[in-house]
C-alpha cells in the first residue's frame, strides 16, 4: 500500500499531536541523564526529522515489504516515542486494533509482537531454530564479555555445549541430591533469623536474595571463598547490574548512537564489570591455588564437583569443541549466579 499526499499530511499531524503527549515519557525515564546528553539528542531529533520526506519516498517509489500490520512511527525513532511505561498494556491496545500478530519499529529495529497462545507455540516450537538467536542490549554485551554466556549467546555449538554441560553437571539429579542438605540448612537458618527478629521490620528481598545466593554459589564454586564481605560486595554489584540491564537505553534501538553512549549506560556497566572481575578473579585464583595443593586421594573423596571445577578441567583440555578460557568461565559464572 503506497502513501498518498493526503495520508502523509494526516500522518504528520497525528505525529505532531502524539509527540506532544508522549515525548516527555522518554525524558522522564532517566532523571540522571545530564543536560548535554539531552541537548544532543534533541538536536538529533530535529536533524533526523528532516529526513522524513526521504524516508517516505521509499514507499512511493517501490512496493513495501510485506509485514504484519502495525502502527506507523517516526523515521529513525520508529514507534519508540509513543510507548508508555506499561508495555504490556500498550501492546494489548495495539493488538486489539491490528490483530494477534503485529509489527512495529523501535528505533531502527523491526519487532514482530505475538499476542496469541497458538502463535506463541508456533514460534517457540515449530520455528525455534529461526527465532533462537538473541539481540543483546549494549549493556548485556558489556557485562557478558560479548555474549559469551548462555542467556545472550547465539544458538551455536558453544551455546549448545555449555547448555548441555550445565544441565548434565550442575543441574543433574546427583548434584542436586548432594546439595540437598546444604539447601535445607540454609533455609532453616533463614527461618530462624527471621523468627528471632519477630516484631521488627525485615527486608524480605534482601533475606531471600542472600539465601538464594548462598545456595547457588555453593553449587557454582563451593563455600571456600564465601565471606561476609564477599556477599556484601557481590550483592551490591548484582543489584546495580540488574538495574542497568532493565533500564531503557536509546543505543539499543538506534545502534548508530551507541558510540556516543548518551545516557551513560555502557560506561556505568563497564565500571560494574570491573568490580565483578575482581570478585570472580579472586574466586577462580583461589580455586586454582587450592587445586594445586590438592592430592589425588583428596580429589577422589569429593562427593561432587561444582561448576567452577568442571569449567577449570575443561579449560585444561585440548579438545577445541569443549575447551573454555577464563573469560568464558567468568561470563558463565555471572549468568548462572544472577
N, C-alpha and C positions, 0 to 999 in steps of 0.2 A: 504494500500500500504506500503510495507516494504522498509526500507533503504537498499541500496546495498553499497558495498565498494566504487565504483566509485561515487555514489551520495554523500556519506559522504565527499569524497575528494573535489569534486566540490563545495559542500555547504560550507565547511570550507574555501576554497579560496575566495568565494563570501563574506563570513562574514568578512574576513580579509580586503578586499578592501572596503567594506561598512563601517566598523568600522573606517577606516582612514578618510573617507569623513564625517561621521555623528557623531562620538563620541564627537567632540568638541561642538556640539549643547548642550549637557547636561551640560557641564562646563560653557557655556556662559549664561545659563538660569538665574542663580543667582550669581551675582558678589559679593554678601555679604557673601557667604559661606566661612568659614575660611579654611586655608591650612590643618589643621588637619583633618577636615571632608573629604576633597578631597583625602588626603593621605590614610585614612582608606578605602574609597570607592574604590580607585584604587587597594589596596591590596586585597580587597574582590573580585574584578573582576578577578584578577589573580587566586585566590584560587578557585572561583566558576567555572572558565573556565576549571579547571582540572576535574570537574565533567561532562564534556561534553560527554565522552565516556560512562559513566554510564547512562546518560540521553538518549542517542541514543540507548542504549542497551534495553530500554523498548520497542522500536518499532521493534527490531529484534526478541525478544523473544515471543511477543504476538501481537495480532491484535490491530490496532489503533482505538481509539474511533471515531465513525462516527460523524464528524462535518462538517459544511460548509467549502468549500475550503478557503484557505488563505495563506499568506506568512509565511515562516519559520522565526524563531527568534533564539536568543541565549538561552542557558539553564539559568534558573533563571530570567534573564532580559527579555526574550522574544523578542518582536519586538520593545521594548521601545527605544533602542539607534538609531533606524533607522527612527524615526519620525522627521518631520520638524516642524517649528513654525506654519505653516498654515495647521492645521489638516484636515480641510475640503477638501483642495486641495489634500492632501496626500491620504485621503480616497477615493476621486474620482478617482485618478490614480489606486488605488488598485482595485476598483470596475470595472474599465474598463478591468482589467485582469482576475478577478475571478468571476465577476457577481454581481448582485444586492444584494446578501447576502454573507458575508464572515466572517471568524473568524480569530482572532489573539490574541496572549497572550501579555499582557503588564505587565511585571514582572511575578508574579505567578497567575495573574487573567486572566481568559478567557473572551474575549469580542466578541460578535457577532454584527456586524455592518449591519444595514439595509439601503439600498440606493435606495429604491423604494417606491413610494406613496402607491401602493397597499399592499405591505408587511407591511408598517408602519401602515396602517389601521387594518391589521390583528393583529399586536402586541398590538396596543393601544385599540382596541375594543373587538375583539373576545378572545384574550389572556390577557386581562387586569389583571386578578387576578394572573396569572402566573408571570408577569413581574412588579407587583405593588411595590414590596419591593425595598428598596434602598441599595446601598453600599456606605455609607457615607465616605468622606475623614476623615483623622485623625483630621485635624483642625476643620472640621464641627462637629465632635463628641464632641470636647472640648468646642466650643462656644455654643452648644445647650444642654449642660449638659447631654450628652449621647443620643442624638437624641430624646429629649422629645418634640420637636416642631412638626409642621405639614409637613414641607418640607422634612425632612430626616427621619421621623419616618416610621417604617414598617406599612404595611396595617393590623392594628389590631383594637380591639374595642376602644382603647384610641384615635387612629388617626381618626376613623370614628366619634366618639362623638365630638372631637374638630372641625373637619371639618364642621359637622352639626351645631354646635354652632356658628362658625364663619360666616357661610352663613346665618343662620336664624336671628342672632342678629346684628352683626357688619355690614354686607352687605345687610341687609334687606331693602326693599323699604321704610319702615317707618323711619329707622335710617338714610338712605341716604337723604331722604327728610328733616329730621330735621337738617342735616349738610349742606344743600344746601346754606343757607345764609352765613355760615362761609366760604365755599369754594369760593363763589362769592367775598366776602370781601377780602380774601387772594389774589386771582388772580388780582383784581383791585389794591390792594396795591402794588403788584409786578410790574404791568404795570406802575403805577405812579412812582415807584422808578427808573425803567429803563428809563422812559421818562425824568425824572429830570437829569439823567446822560448822556443825549444825547451829543455826541461829544467826550466822554471819553470811554476808554476800559471798558468792563464789563465781568465778569466771568459768562457766561450763565449756566455752570454746577453748580456753587455754588448757583446762584439765583433759578434755577429750584429745586435743592435739598432742599433749605430752604423752598420754597413754599410748596413742597410736604410734607416735614417733618411737617410743621405747620398743614396741613390738616389731615394727617394720625394720628399724635399723638393726635390731638383733638378727633378723633374718638376712639382712643385706651384708653387714660387716661385723657382726658379733658385738660383744659388750666390752671388749678390752679397751676401746678408745672412747667409751662413753663417760662423760663427766658433766657436772652441773654447768660449768662454763660453756661446754660444747653445746648443750641443749639451748642455753640462752642465746648464743650466737647463731646457731642453726635455725632456731625458730624465728628470730628476727629477720634473717635473710630470706627464709621461705615466705614469710608474710609479705615482704616487700616485692619479691619476685612475682608472687601471685597477683598482687595489686597491679604491677606493671603489665602482666600478661593480659589482664582483663580490662585495662584502661584503653579507651579508643585512641587510635594513632592514625593520623591522616596519611602517614607514609605507607601504611598497609594498603590504602585504597588508591593512592597516586604514587607509584614507585619512583617517578622522576623527582619527587620531593624528598625521598629518603636520604639523599646525600646531605640535605640541609638539616634534617632532624629538628624540625621547627618546634616540636613540643618537648624535646629533650628526652624522649623515652629510651632511645638506644644508648645515649650517654649514661643515663642512670642505670640501665640494665648492665652495662659493661662494668660499672662500679660494683654492682651486686655479684657479678660473675667473679670478680677479683676476690671478694670475700668468700664466695663459695669455693673457689680454687684453693684458698689457704686451708679451709676446713677439710676438703676432700683429699688434698695432697698430704696433709698430716695423717689422715686415716690410712691412706694407701702406703705411705712410707713406714708407718708403724707396723702394718701387716707384713710388709716385705722384710723388715728387720726381725719380726717375730718368726717368720718362716725360715730365715737364715739361721736362727738359733734352735730351731725345732729338730728333734731327732726323728729318724724314720719310725721308731717304735711309738713315739707320741703321736705321729701322724696317723698310724694305723688304729689308734684308740679313739679317734674322733668319731662321734656318732653321726655327724653330718658335716657338710661343707656349706658355708654361707656363700652368698652370691659373689662377694669380692674375691674369695679364694678360688672359686671356679673361673672368674674372669682373669685372675693373675696366672692361673695354669694355662688358660687358652692363649694368653699373651706370649708365653714361652714356647708355644707350639709353632712348628714351621708350616703347618697347613694354612695356606692363604685364605681358604674359604671360611675358616672358623677363627683365625687369629685376630686379636684385637690389640689396640695400643692404649696407652694411659688416657689419652683424651677421650676415646670412645668409652672407656671404663667410667670416667667421671660423668659423662653425659648420661649413661645408663643408670648409674647410682643416683643421680639427681632426679631423673624422671620416676624411678621406682620409689623414691622416698617422698615424692611430692603428693 
